[in-house]
Amino acid sequence: MNVRKLTPDQALDKLMSYCSKMERSEYDVRQKLTLWGITGEQAQKIVNKLVEERFINSQRYLYSYVRGKFYYNKWGRVKIRYNLMLRGFKESVIDETFDAFFSTVDYEQMIFDQLQRKNQSLKIDDEYQRKSKLIYFGQTRGYETEISLACVDKIVESKED
């Protein structure tokens, strides 16, 4: 990858622009800083300045991330949690955001709709294979296994009627 060295002031200006276009996490900012050859104390000062001036806000980022992944990518809680933990967020903070967000949406209905849509696209007659494919699809999307199983059972039962 082409690494371009920047001074701390140049990096701060670029990061202010970068963060003002879309919600960013500290993880995203630190990756950019490392790419530009700024590490250690200088990087921490830049991150602190961005937080202080509200270019970076963890609560805003978390809510935006969860909302986007749920509505646009149709991800489940498991996959969203895993990706947030990779970005360095603590489980307790993720749980607070989940409680706030998922109390306002019909999570199980979204899972049911996605599995039903997938079921319609499958060209398999064998019920066992169909269920396996649907459950696998649910797992790749990050849906809880229990909820996926319940939805798959409903879908298969309604198909038999």
C-alpha positions as CSV (number, residue, x, y, z in Angstrom):
1,M,0.0,0.0,0.0
2,N,1.2,3.5,-0.7
3,V,2.0,5.1,2.6
4,R,2.1,8.9,2.7
5,K,3.8,10.7,5.5
6,L,1.9,13.7,7.0
7,T,2.7,16.1,9.7
8,P,0.4,16.0,12.8
9,D,-1.3,19.3,11.7
10,Q,-2.0,18.0,8.2
11,A,-3.3,14.7,9.7
12,L,-5.6,16.6,12.1
13,D,-7.0,18.7,9.2
14,K,-7.6,15.6,7.0
15,L,-9.2,13.7,9.9
16,M,-11.5,16.6,10.7
17,S,-12.7,16.5,7.1
18,Y,-12.9,12.7,7.2
19,C,-14.9,12.6,10.4
20,S,-17.3,15.4,9.4
21,K,-18.5,13.4,6.3
22,M,-19.6,10.4,8.3
23,E,-19.6,9.0,11.8
24,R,-16.2,7.4,12.5
25,S,-14.8,5.5,15.5
26,E,-11.4,5.9,17.2
27,Y,-10.4,2.6,15.5
28,D,-11.0,4.1,12.0
29,V,-9.1,7.3,12.9
30,R,-6.1,5.3,14.4
31,Q,-5.9,3.2,11.3
32,K,-5.6,6.4,9.2
33,L,-3.0,7.8,11.5
34,T,-0.9,4.6,11.3
35,L,-1.2,4.7,7.5
36,W,0.1,8.2,7.6
37,G,3.0,7.3,9.8
38,I,1.8,8.9,13.0
39,T,1.8,6.8,16.1
40,G,2.2,7.0,19.9
41,E,1.8,10.2,21.7
42,Q,1.2,12.3,18.6
43,A,-1.6,10.0,17.5
44,Q,-3.2,10.1,21.0
45,K,-3.1,14.0,21.0
46,I,-4.9,14.1,17.6
47,V,-7.5,11.6,18.8
48,N,-8.1,13.5,22.0
49,K,-8.5,16.8,20.0
50,L,-11.0,15.1,17.7
51,V,-13.0,13.8,20.7
52,E,-12.8,17.2,22.4
53,E,-14.2,19.0,19.4
54,R,-16.9,16.3,19.0
55,F,-15.7,15.0,15.6
56,I,-15.6,11.6,17.2
57,N,-18.4,10.5,19.6
58,S,-18.6,6.8,20.5
59,Q,-22.3,6.9,21.4
60,R,-23.2,8.6,18.1
61,Y,-21.0,6.1,16.2
62,L,-22.4,3.1,17.9
63,Y,-26.0,4.0,17.3
64,S,-25.4,5.0,13.7
65,Y,-23.4,1.7,13.1
66,V,-26.1,-0.5,14.6
67,R,-28.9,1.3,12.8
68,G,-27.1,1.1,9.4
69,K,-26.2,-2.5,9.7
70,F,-29.7,-3.4,10.8
71,Y,-31.7,-1.5,8.2
72,Y,-29.4,-1.6,5.2
73,N,-27.4,-4.8,5.6
74,K,-30.1,-6.7,7.5
75,W,-27.5,-8.0,10.0
76,G,-28.5,-9.6,13.3
77,R,-27.3,-8.8,16.8
78,V,-24.6,-11.5,16.8
79,K,-22.8,-10.1,13.7
80,I,-23.1,-6.5,14.7
81,R,-21.8,-7.2,18.2
82,Y,-18.8,-9.2,16.8
83,N,-17.9,-6.4,14.4
84,L,-18.2,-3.7,17.1
85,M,-16.0,-5.8,19.5
86,L,-13.4,-6.0,16.7
87,R,-13.4,-2.2,16.6
88,G,-12.5,-2.1,20.3
89,F,-15.9,-1.4,21.9
90,K,-16.6,-2.9,25.3
91,E,-19.5,-5.3,25.7
92,S,-21.3,-3.2,28.3
93,V,-21.4,-0.2,26.0
94,I,-22.6,-2.3,23.1
95,D,-25.4,-3.8,25.3
96,E,-26.6,-0.2,26.2
97,T,-26.8,0.7,22.6
98,F,-28.5,-2.6,21.7
99,D,-31.1,-2.0,24.5
100,A,-31.8,1.5,23.2
101,F,-32.0,0.5,19.5
102,F,-33.6,-2.9,19.5
103,S,-36.4,-1.7,21.8
104,T,-37.7,0.4,18.9
105,V,-37.7,-2.2,16.1
106,D,-39.4,-5.5,15.4
107,Y,-36.2,-7.6,15.2
108,E,-37.9,-11.0,14.9
109,Q,-40.2,-9.8,12.1
110,M,-37.1,-8.6,10.1
111,I,-35.5,-12.0,10.6
112,F,-38.7,-13.7,9.5
113,D,-39.0,-11.5,6.4
114,Q,-35.4,-12.1,5.4
115,L,-35.6,-15.9,5.8
116,Q,-38.9,-16.0,4.0
117,R,-37.4,-14.0,1.1
118,K,-34.5,-16.5,1.0
119,N,-36.9,-19.4,1.2
120,Q,-38.7,-18.2,-1.9
121,S,-35.4,-18.0,-3.9
122,L,-34.4,-21.6,-3.0
123,K,-35.0,-24.2,-5.6
124,I,-34.8,-27.2,-3.3
125,D,-37.6,-29.6,-2.7
126,D,-36.1,-31.6,0.2
127,E,-37.4,-30.1,3.5
128,Y,-34.2,-31.0,5.4
129,Q,-31.9,-29.3,2.9
130,R,-34.2,-26.3,2.7
131,K,-34.2,-25.9,6.5
132,S,-30.4,-26.3,6.6
133,K,-29.9,-23.7,3.9
134,L,-32.2,-21.2,5.7
135,I,-30.5,-21.8,9.1
136,Y,-27.1,-21.4,7.5
137,F,-28.3,-18.2,5.9
138,G,-29.5,-16.9,9.2
139,Q,-26.2,-17.7,10.9
140,T,-24.2,-15.9,8.2
141,R,-26.4,-12.8,8.7
142,G,-25.8,-13.0,12.5
143,Y,-29.2,-14.0,13.6
144,E,-29.6,-15.9,16.9
145,T,-30.0,-19.6,16.3
146,E,-33.1,-19.9,18.4
147,I,-34.9,-17.1,16.6
148,S,-33.8,-18.4,13.2
149,L,-35.0,-21.9,14.1
150,A,-38.4,-20.6,15.2
151,C,-38.8,-18.6,12.0
152,V,-37.7,-21.4,9.8
153,D,-40.2,-23.7,11.5
154,K,-43.0,-21.1,10.8
155,I,-42.0,-20.8,7.2
156,V,-41.9,-24.5,6.6
157,E,-45.3,-25.0,8.4
158,S,-46.9,-22.3,6.4
159,K,-45.6,-23.9,3.2
160,E,-47.2,-27.2,4.0
161,D,-50.6,-25.7,4.5
